[in-house]
């Protein structure tokens, strides 16, 4: 990530980098699901467990962070 941060610092156009890597690593569900797969009569099932696809998870956390960032940024702009 240091390379990305260094490149962003050198860019002429202002860019904000929301690094969600560490936050995602701390979550047990911060990975693609391999659970819930099984077989019935030698046929592979591609079903996923509900804790990865029905409940709020990592992408929802990313969306909340992005939304909060955008709201706070808008408040920081004078006249908005």
Residue pairs with C-beta under 8 A, 6 or more apart in sequence:
1 19
1 21
4 17
5 17
8 15
8 17
16 69
16 73
18 65
18 66
18 69
20 61
20 62
20 65
23 61
23 65
24 30
24 58
24 61
24 62
27 57
27 58
27 61
29 51
29 52
29 57
29 58
30 58
33 48
33 49
33 52
33 53
35 48
35 49
35 52
36 45
36 47
36 48
36 49
36 52
37 44
37 45
37 46
37 47
37 48
38 44
38 45
38 47
39 45
51 57
74 80
